[in-house]
Amino acid sequence: MISIGFLGLGIMGSAMAKNLLQAGFDVTVWNRTPEKCAAFVAIGAHHGASPKAVAAHCDITFAIVSDPAAALALCQGEEGVVAGIGEGRGYVDMSTVDDTTSKTIAQAITQAGGRFLEAPVSGTKKPAEDGTLIILAAGDKSLYDEASHAFGAMGKMSPYLGDIGQGANMKLVVNMMMGGMLNIFSEGMSLGQKAGLDGNQILAIIAAGAMANPMFKGKGAMLLNDDYTTSFPLKHMQKDMRLAIALGDQLQQPLPNAAAANETFKLAIKQGFADEDIAAVHKVIR
Protein backbone atom coordinates (compact mmCIF):
# COMPACT_ATOMS: atom_id res chain seq x y z
CA MET A 1 0.00 0.00 0.00
CA ILE A 2 1.21 3.50 -0.78
CA SER A 3 2.66 5.67 1.98
CA ILE A 4 0.68 8.86 2.62
CA GLY A 5 1.64 12.20 4.08
CA PHE A 6 -0.96 14.52 5.57
CA LEU A 7 -0.29 18.20 6.23
CA GLY A 8 -2.76 20.25 8.27
CA LEU A 9 -4.72 18.87 11.23
CA GLY A 10 -7.47 21.44 11.67
CA ILE A 11 -11.18 20.72 11.88
CA MET A 12 -11.25 19.04 8.47
CA GLY A 13 -7.75 17.63 8.23
CA SER A 14 -7.82 15.87 11.58
CA ALA A 15 -10.96 13.93 10.62
CA MET A 16 -9.61 13.10 7.16
CA ALA A 17 -6.25 11.91 8.46
CA LYS A 18 -7.98 9.74 11.06
CA ASN A 19 -10.09 8.08 8.35
CA LEU A 20 -6.95 7.30 6.35
CA LEU A 21 -5.38 5.68 9.40
CA GLN A 22 -8.53 3.69 10.13
CA ALA A 23 -8.53 2.47 6.52
CA GLY A 24 -5.10 0.98 7.08
CA PHE A 25 -2.90 3.47 5.25
CA ASP A 26 0.67 4.18 6.37
CA VAL A 27 0.29 7.86 7.30
CA THR A 28 2.84 10.52 8.26
CA VAL A 29 1.35 13.71 9.70
CA TRP A 30 2.60 17.26 10.14
CA ASN A 31 0.95 20.33 11.57
CA ARG A 32 2.15 23.87 12.14
CA THR A 33 1.34 23.29 15.84
CA PRO A 34 3.30 20.07 16.49
CA GLU A 35 1.29 19.15 19.59
CA LYS A 36 -1.69 18.28 17.39
CA CYS A 37 0.28 15.38 15.92
CA ALA A 38 0.54 13.48 19.22
CA ALA A 39 -3.00 12.08 19.09
CA PHE A 40 -2.35 10.66 15.62
CA VAL A 41 0.99 9.15 16.56
CA ALA A 42 -0.86 7.43 19.42
CA ILE A 43 -3.09 5.62 16.92
CA GLY A 44 -0.33 4.61 14.52
CA ALA A 45 0.77 7.64 12.49
CA HIS A 46 4.34 8.82 12.03
CA HIS A 47 5.27 12.42 12.84
CA GLY A 48 7.02 14.30 10.05
CA ALA A 49 9.52 17.01 10.99
CA SER A 50 8.48 19.40 8.21
CA PRO A 51 6.44 19.56 4.98
CA LYS A 52 9.70 18.89 3.13
CA ALA A 53 10.41 15.78 5.18
CA VAL A 54 6.89 14.43 4.69
CA ALA A 55 6.91 15.02 0.92
CA ALA A 56 10.36 13.41 0.63
CA HIS A 57 9.27 10.29 2.54
CA CYS A 58 5.76 9.62 1.20
CA ASP A 59 4.45 8.42 -2.15
CA ILE A 60 1.54 10.90 -2.01
CA THR A 61 1.25 13.88 0.32
CA PHE A 62 -2.16 15.44 1.01
CA ALA A 63 -2.66 18.89 2.49
CA ILE A 64 -5.59 20.96 3.68
CA VAL A 65 -5.02 24.42 5.13
CA SER A 66 -7.08 27.56 5.60
CA ASP A 67 -6.50 29.85 2.61
CA PRO A 68 -4.33 30.63 -0.46
CA ALA A 69 -1.58 32.27 1.61
CA ALA A 70 -1.29 29.22 3.87
CA ALA A 71 -1.36 26.84 0.87
CA LEU A 72 1.48 28.73 -0.79
CA ALA A 73 3.50 28.96 2.43
CA LEU A 74 3.26 25.19 2.87
CA CYS A 75 5.02 24.66 -0.44
CA GLN A 76 7.63 27.39 -0.34
CA GLY A 77 10.97 27.78 1.43
CA GLU A 78 13.75 25.45 2.49
CA GLU A 79 11.38 23.23 4.50
CA GLY A 80 8.42 23.40 2.09
CA VAL A 81 6.82 20.65 0.04
CA VAL A 82 8.54 21.71 -3.18
CA ALA A 83 11.97 21.18 -1.59
CA GLY A 84 11.13 17.58 -0.76
CA ILE A 85 8.75 16.37 -3.46
CA GLY A 86 11.33 14.79 -5.75
CA GLU A 87 10.86 12.85 -8.96
CA GLY A 88 7.47 11.19 -9.45
CA ARG A 89 6.00 11.67 -6.00
CA GLY A 90 2.54 13.20 -5.71
CA TYR A 91 1.12 16.25 -3.96
CA VAL A 92 -2.63 16.67 -3.49
CA ASP A 93 -3.76 20.06 -2.18
CA MET A 94 -7.26 19.78 -0.72
CA SER A 95 -7.40 23.40 0.47
CA THR A 96 -9.98 25.80 -0.93
CA VAL A 97 -8.02 28.33 -3.00
CA ASP A 98 -8.49 30.27 -6.22
CA ASP A 99 -7.46 28.83 -9.57
CA THR A 100 -4.44 31.16 -9.84
CA THR A 101 -3.01 29.91 -6.55
CA SER A 102 -3.61 26.31 -7.57
CA LYS A 103 -1.83 26.83 -10.88
CA THR A 104 1.10 28.49 -9.10
CA ILE A 105 1.49 25.52 -6.78
CA ALA A 106 1.10 23.06 -9.67
CA GLN A 107 3.88 24.75 -11.61
CA ALA A 108 6.25 24.68 -8.64
CA ILE A 109 5.56 21.01 -7.92
CA THR A 110 5.95 19.86 -11.51
CA GLN A 111 9.13 21.90 -12.01
CA ALA A 112 10.56 20.04 -9.00
CA GLY A 113 9.73 16.72 -10.67
CA GLY A 114 6.55 15.91 -8.77
CA ARG A 115 2.94 15.42 -9.83
CA PHE A 116 0.12 17.66 -8.66
CA LEU A 117 -3.59 17.33 -8.09
CA GLU A 118 -5.92 19.93 -6.64
CA ALA A 119 -8.76 18.33 -4.70
CA PRO A 120 -10.76 20.78 -2.58
CA VAL A 121 -13.60 19.19 -0.64
CA SER A 122 -17.29 19.96 -0.39
CA GLY A 123 -18.53 19.18 3.10
CA THR A 124 -17.99 20.26 6.68
CA LYS A 125 -16.92 18.64 9.98
CA LYS A 126 -19.54 15.86 10.13
CA PRO A 127 -19.02 14.61 6.52
CA ALA A 128 -15.25 14.77 7.14
CA GLU A 129 -15.67 12.59 10.22
CA ASP A 130 -18.03 10.21 8.41
CA GLY A 131 -15.82 9.92 5.32
CA THR A 132 -18.60 11.27 3.09
CA LEU A 133 -16.93 14.36 1.63
CA ILE A 134 -17.22 15.25 -2.06
CA ILE A 135 -13.70 15.58 -3.42
CA LEU A 136 -13.31 17.88 -6.44
CA ALA A 137 -10.17 16.68 -8.20
CA ALA A 138 -8.34 18.16 -11.17
CA GLY A 139 -4.83 17.87 -12.54
CA ASP A 140 -2.49 14.91 -13.09
CA LYS A 141 -4.69 11.96 -14.09
CA SER A 142 -2.14 9.30 -13.09
CA LEU A 143 -1.99 10.80 -9.60
CA TYR A 144 -5.79 10.91 -9.46
CA ASP A 145 -5.91 7.20 -10.26
CA GLU A 146 -3.29 6.37 -7.62
CA ALA A 147 -5.04 8.49 -4.98
CA SER A 148 -8.47 6.98 -5.62
CA HIS A 149 -8.32 4.48 -2.73
CA ALA A 150 -7.35 7.25 -0.32
CA PHE A 151 -10.16 9.42 -1.68
CA GLY A 152 -12.49 6.52 -0.98
CA ALA A 153 -11.51 6.59 2.70
CA MET A 154 -12.24 10.30 2.95
CA GLY A 155 -15.22 10.84 0.69
CA LYS A 156 -18.27 9.38 -1.01
CA MET A 157 -17.62 10.96 -4.40
CA SER A 158 -14.47 12.14 -6.17
CA PRO A 159 -15.19 13.28 -9.74
CA TYR A 160 -12.25 14.07 -12.01
CA LEU A 161 -12.81 17.58 -13.39
CA GLY A 162 -9.94 17.98 -15.84
CA ASP A 163 -7.23 20.64 -15.90
CA ILE A 164 -5.78 22.44 -12.89
CA GLY A 165 -8.11 25.24 -11.81
CA GLN A 166 -11.36 23.41 -12.46
CA GLY A 167 -11.43 21.80 -9.02
CA ALA A 168 -10.87 25.20 -7.41
CA ASN A 169 -13.54 26.79 -9.59
CA MET A 170 -16.08 24.07 -8.81
CA LYS A 171 -15.51 24.49 -5.07
CA LEU A 172 -15.95 28.26 -5.26
CA VAL A 173 -19.19 27.89 -7.24
CA VAL A 174 -20.57 25.41 -4.70
CA ASN A 175 -19.60 27.49 -1.66
CA MET A 176 -20.86 30.70 -3.23
CA MET A 177 -24.27 29.06 -3.63
CA MET A 178 -24.11 27.75 -0.05
CA GLY A 179 -23.35 31.20 1.34
CA GLY A 180 -26.21 32.75 -0.58
CA MET A 181 -28.62 30.02 0.55
CA LEU A 182 -27.61 30.45 4.17
CA ASN A 183 -28.28 34.18 3.99
CA ILE A 184 -31.81 33.86 2.62
CA PHE A 185 -32.50 30.97 5.00
CA SER A 186 -31.49 33.17 7.95
CA GLU A 187 -33.66 36.00 6.65
CA GLY A 188 -36.66 33.70 6.25
CA MET A 189 -36.28 32.14 9.68
CA SER A 190 -35.93 35.56 11.30
CA LEU A 191 -38.92 36.98 9.45
CA GLY A 192 -41.10 33.99 10.27
CA GLN A 193 -40.29 33.96 13.97
CA LYS A 194 -40.80 37.71 14.32
CA ALA A 195 -44.20 37.21 12.66
CA GLY A 196 -45.06 34.73 15.41
CA LEU A 197 -44.47 31.49 13.51
CA ASP A 198 -42.97 28.51 15.27
CA GLY A 199 -39.40 27.87 14.13
CA ASN A 200 -39.73 24.09 14.24
CA GLN A 201 -42.85 24.27 12.07
CA ILE A 202 -41.01 26.43 9.54
CA LEU A 203 -38.25 23.80 9.36
CA ALA A 204 -40.75 20.94 9.07
CA ILE A 205 -42.55 22.64 6.19
CA ILE A 206 -39.26 23.35 4.39
CA ALA A 207 -38.16 19.72 4.90
CA ALA A 208 -41.40 18.43 3.34
CA GLY A 209 -41.19 20.55 0.21
CA ALA A 210 -39.03 21.39 -2.79
CA MET A 211 -36.50 23.33 -0.68
CA ALA A 212 -35.59 20.36 1.52
CA ASN A 213 -31.82 19.97 1.88
CA PRO A 214 -29.31 18.79 4.50
CA MET A 215 -27.91 22.27 5.15
CA PHE A 216 -31.25 23.81 6.13
CA LYS A 217 -31.95 20.83 8.38
CA GLY A 218 -28.59 21.00 10.15
CA LYS A 219 -28.23 24.76 10.37
CA GLY A 220 -31.89 25.18 11.34
CA ALA A 221 -31.23 23.40 14.62
CA MET A 222 -28.31 25.77 15.26
CA LEU A 223 -30.51 28.81 14.68
CA LEU A 224 -33.29 27.58 16.96
CA ASN A 225 -30.90 26.59 19.76
CA ASP A 226 -28.65 29.64 19.33
CA ASP A 227 -25.72 27.21 19.32
CA TYR A 228 -23.09 27.96 16.70
CA THR A 229 -20.50 25.32 17.57
CA THR A 230 -18.10 25.40 14.66
CA SER A 231 -18.39 22.89 11.86
CA PHE A 232 -17.24 25.29 9.11
CA PRO A 233 -15.71 28.56 10.37
CA LEU A 234 -17.57 31.64 9.17
CA LYS A 235 -14.32 33.40 8.25
CA HIS A 236 -13.52 30.62 5.78
CA MET A 237 -16.90 30.94 4.09
CA GLN A 238 -16.33 34.68 3.66
CA LYS A 239 -12.95 33.91 2.12
CA ASP A 240 -14.61 31.53 -0.34
CA MET A 241 -17.30 34.10 -1.19
CA ARG A 242 -14.60 36.70 -1.80
CA LEU A 243 -12.68 34.36 -4.11
CA ALA A 244 -15.86 33.46 -6.02
CA ILE A 245 -16.69 37.12 -6.55
CA ALA A 246 -13.13 37.72 -7.77
CA LEU A 247 -13.63 34.87 -10.28
CA GLY A 248 -16.82 36.60 -11.39
CA ASP A 249 -14.86 39.81 -11.96
CA GLN A 250 -12.27 37.87 -13.97
CA LEU A 251 -14.96 36.29 -16.17
CA GLN A 252 -17.18 39.40 -16.33
CA GLN A 253 -20.04 37.45 -14.74
CA PRO A 254 -22.44 39.60 -12.66
CA LEU A 255 -22.92 38.17 -9.15
CA PRO A 256 -25.21 40.66 -7.37
CA ASN A 257 -26.70 38.15 -4.92
CA ALA A 258 -23.33 36.67 -4.01
CA ALA A 259 -21.90 40.15 -3.50
CA ALA A 260 -24.74 41.07 -1.14
CA ALA A 261 -24.35 37.81 0.80
CA ASN A 262 -20.61 38.42 1.09
CA GLU A 263 -21.26 41.77 2.73
CA THR A 264 -23.36 40.05 5.40
CA PHE A 265 -20.54 37.61 6.13
CA LYS A 266 -18.08 40.51 6.33
CA LEU A 267 -20.36 42.21 8.84
CA ALA A 268 -20.52 39.01 10.90
CA ILE A 269 -16.72 38.90 11.03
CA LYS A 270 -16.61 42.56 12.06
CA GLN A 271 -19.03 41.79 14.89
CA GLY A 272 -16.77 39.05 16.24
CA PHE A 273 -18.25 35.84 14.83
CA ALA A 274 -15.34 34.85 12.55
CA ASP A 275 -14.48 31.61 14.37
CA GLU A 276 -18.07 30.48 14.93
CA ASP A 277 -19.97 28.30 12.48
CA ILE A 278 -21.18 29.75 9.19
CA ALA A 279 -24.71 29.67 10.63
CA ALA A 280 -23.67 32.52 12.94
CA VAL A 281 -24.37 34.87 10.02
CA HIS A 282 -27.90 34.60 11.45
CA LYS A 283 -26.77 36.76 14.38
CA VAL A 284 -26.40 39.84 12.19
CA ILE A 285 -29.61 39.16 10.27
CA ARG A 286 -32.10 38.40 13.06
Rosetta blueprint (number, residue, H / E / L):
1 M L
2 I L
3 S E
4 I E
5 G E
6 F E
7 L E
8 G L
9 L L
10 G L
11 I H
12 M H
13 G H
14 S H
15 A H
16 M H
17 A H
18 K H
19 N H
20 L H
21 L H
22 Q H
23 A L
24 G L
25 F L
26 D E
27 V E
28 T E
29 V E
30 W E
31 N L
32 R L
33 T L
34 P H
35 E H
36 K H
37 C H
38 A H
39 A H
40 F H
41 V H
42 A L
43 I L
44 G L
45 A L
46 H E
47 H E
48 G L
49 A L
50 S L
51 P H
52 K H
53 A H
54 V H
55 A H
56 A H
57 H H
58 C L
59 D L
60 I E
61 T E
62 F E
63 A E
64 I L
65 V L
66 S L
67 D L
68 P H
69 A H
70 A H
71 A H
72 L H
73 A H
74 L H
75 C H
76 Q L
77 G L
78 E L
79 E L
80 G L
81 V H
82 V H
83 A H
84 G H
85 I L
86 G L
87 E L
88 G L
89 R L
90 G E
91 Y E
92 V E
93 D E
94 M L
95 S L
96 T L
97 V L
98 D L
99 D H
100 T H
101 T H
102 S H
103 K H
104 T H
105 I H
106 A H
107 Q H
108 A H
109 I H
110 T H
111 Q H
112 A L
113 G L
114 G L
115 R E
116 F E
117 L E
118 E E
119 A L
120 P L
121 V E
122 S E
123 G L
124 T L
125 K H
126 K H
127 P H
128 A H
129 E H
130 D H
131 G L
132 T L
133 L E
134 I E
135 I E
136 L L
137 A E
138 A E
139 G E
140 D L
141 K H
142 S H
143 L H
144 Y H
145 D H
146 E H
147 A H
148 S H
149 H H
150 A H
151 F H
152 G H
153 A H
154 M H
155 G E
156 K E
157 M E
158 S L
159 P L
160 Y E
161 L L
162 G L
163 D L
164 I L
165 G L
166 Q H
167 G H
168 A H
169 N H
170 M H
171 K H
172 L H
173 V H
174 V H
175 N H
176 M H
177 M H
178 M H
179 G H
180 G H
181 M H
182 L H
183 N H
184 I H
185 F H
186 S H
187 E H
188 G H
189 M H
190 S H
191 L H
192 G H
193 Q H
194 K H
195 A L
196 G L
197 L L
198 D L
199 G H
200 N H
201 Q H
202 I H
203 L H
204 A H
205 I H
206 I H
207 A H
208 A H
209 G L
210 A L
211 M L
212 A L
213 N L
214 P H
215 M H
216 F H
217 K H
218 G H
219 K H
220 G H
221 A H
222 M H
223 L H
224 L H
225 N H
226 D L
227 D L
228 Y L
229 T L
230 T L
231 S L
232 F L
233 P E
234 L H
235 K H
236 H H
237 M H
238 Q H
239 K H
240 D H
241 M H
242 R H
243 L H
244 A H
245 I H
246 A H
247 L H
248 G H
249 D H
250 Q H
251 L H
252 Q L
253 Q L
254 P L
255 L L
256 P H
257 N H
258 A H
259 A H
260 A H
261 A H
262 N H
263 E H
264 T H
265 F H
266 K H
267 L H
268 A H
269 I H
270 K H
271 Q L
272 G L
273 F L
274 A L
275 D L
276 E L
277 D E
278 I H
279 A H
280 A H
281 V H
282 H H
283 K H
284 V H
285 I H
286 R L
